[in-house]
Amino acid sequence: MKKKSCPVCSKSMALKVSKTPEGVKYSYFVCNSCGEEILSMKQLECVAKEYRELRKYNVKLTKWGESYGMRIPKDLVKKEKLDKVKELVIIPEKVGFRVVPV
């Protein structure tokens, strides 16, 4: 990445690397003078891509009698604390659906 000038004070900015609470690494610029922090669109796109991958779970739909079922991956059950949940609500959306614990 090329060297950036601070939009606030016009001084030079340094490239830094950090992590989100979920562990997604990202880079950003911080001003050496005033402390202003900025991310470029490319940096934001990289973080968004990582989050999309982090949130993606592939499951298989299986026919159970006249209905269909899907298995929820163990790590998602742990993450969302579903191990003690006995019932879920399925809410249809414009595209797809949302599954919410009762």
SULNOR-V326781 format. One record per residue. RES is the residue in three letters. SS is DSSP state (2 for helix, 1 for strand, 0 for the rest). PSI is psi in whole degrees, 0 to 359 (* if undefined). NEAR is the number of other C-alpha atoms within 12 Angstrom. Layout:
BEGIN
res:RES ss:SS psi:PSI near:NEAR
res:RES ss:SS psi:PSI near:NEAR
END
This chain:
BEGIN
res:MET ss:0 psi:142 near:14
res:LYS ss:0 psi:159 near:10
res:LYS ss:0 psi:137 near:16
res:LYS ss:0 psi:153 near:24
res:SER ss:1 psi:142 near:22
res:CYS ss:0 psi:131 near:23
res:PRO ss:0 psi:344 near:19
res:VAL ss:0 psi:309 near:18
res:CYS ss:0 psi:359 near:17
res:SER ss:0 psi:11 near:17
res:LYS ss:0 psi:174 near:19
res:SER ss:1 psi:152 near:22
res:MET ss:1 psi:147 near:27
res:ALA ss:1 psi:146 near:25
res:LEU ss:1 psi:127 near:25
res:LYS ss:1 psi:161 near:20
res:VAL ss:1 psi:139 near:19
res:SER ss:1 psi:182 near:18
res:LYS ss:1 psi:146 near:14
res:THR ss:0 psi:168 near:14
res:PRO ss:0 psi:334 near:9
res:GLU ss:0 psi:356 near:14
res:GLY ss:0 psi:10 near:13
res:VAL ss:0 psi:121 near:21
res:LYS ss:1 psi:143 near:20
res:TYR ss:1 psi:157 near:27
res:SER ss:1 psi:154 near:25
res:TYR ss:1 psi:169 near:28
res:PHE ss:1 psi:139 near:29
res:VAL ss:1 psi:137 near:29
res:CYS ss:1 psi:133 near:25
res:ASN ss:0 psi:341 near:20
res:SER ss:0 psi:298 near:17
res:CYS ss:0 psi:349 near:18
res:GLY ss:0 psi:3 near:20
res:GLU ss:0 psi:137 near:23
res:GLU ss:1 psi:134 near:25
res:ILE ss:1 psi:154 near:25
res:LEU ss:0 psi:141 near:27
res:SER ss:0 psi:165 near:20
res:MET ss:2 psi:323 near:12
res:LYS ss:2 psi:318 near:15
res:GLN ss:2 psi:317 near:22
res:LEU ss:2 psi:320 near:18
res:GLU ss:2 psi:320 near:15
res:CYS ss:2 psi:317 near:19
res:VAL ss:2 psi:316 near:26
res:ALA ss:2 psi:319 near:18
res:LYS ss:2 psi:316 near:17
res:GLU ss:2 psi:316 near:20
res:TYR ss:2 psi:321 near:19
res:ARG ss:2 psi:318 near:13
res:GLU ss:2 psi:322 near:13
res:LEU ss:2 psi:325 near:17
res:ARG ss:0 psi:357 near:16
res:LYS ss:0 psi:131 near:13
res:TYR ss:0 psi:129 near:16
res:ASN ss:0 psi:128 near:13
res:VAL ss:0 psi:159 near:13
res:LYS ss:0 psi:139 near:12
res:LEU ss:1 psi:131 near:12
res:THR ss:1 psi:138 near:12
res:LYS ss:1 psi:127 near:11
res:TRP ss:1 psi:95 near:10
res:GLY ss:0 psi:236 near:7
res:GLU ss:0 psi:356 near:7
res:SER ss:1 psi:178 near:9
res:TYR ss:1 psi:150 near:11
res:GLY ss:1 psi:160 near:13
res:MET ss:1 psi:148 near:15
res:ARG ss:0 psi:140 near:17
res:ILE ss:0 psi:125 near:21
res:PRO ss:0 psi:142 near:17
res:LYS ss:2 psi:317 near:14
res:ASP ss:2 psi:330 near:16
res:LEU ss:2 psi:322 near:18
res:VAL ss:2 psi:316 near:16
res:LYS ss:2 psi:312 near:13
res:LYS ss:2 psi:318 near:14
res:GLU ss:0 psi:5 near:17
res:LYS ss:0 psi:48 near:15
res:LEU ss:0 psi:356 near:20
res:ASP ss:0 psi:337 near:17
res:LYS ss:0 psi:2 near:12
res:VAL ss:0 psi:132 near:14
res:LYS ss:0 psi:340 near:11
res:GLU ss:0 psi:143 near:12
res:LEU ss:1 psi:152 near:15
res:VAL ss:1 psi:134 near:13
res:ILE ss:1 psi:122 near:13
res:ILE ss:1 psi:114 near:14
res:PRO ss:1 psi:141 near:11
res:GLU ss:0 psi:177 near:9
res:LYS ss:0 psi:316 near:7
res:VAL ss:0 psi:112 near:7
res:GLY ss:0 psi:207 near:9
res:PHE ss:1 psi:166 near:11
res:ARG ss:1 psi:140 near:13
res:VAL ss:1 psi:123 near:17
res:VAL ss:1 psi:133 near:16
res:PRO ss:1 psi:144 near:17
res:VAL ss:0 psi:* near:12
END
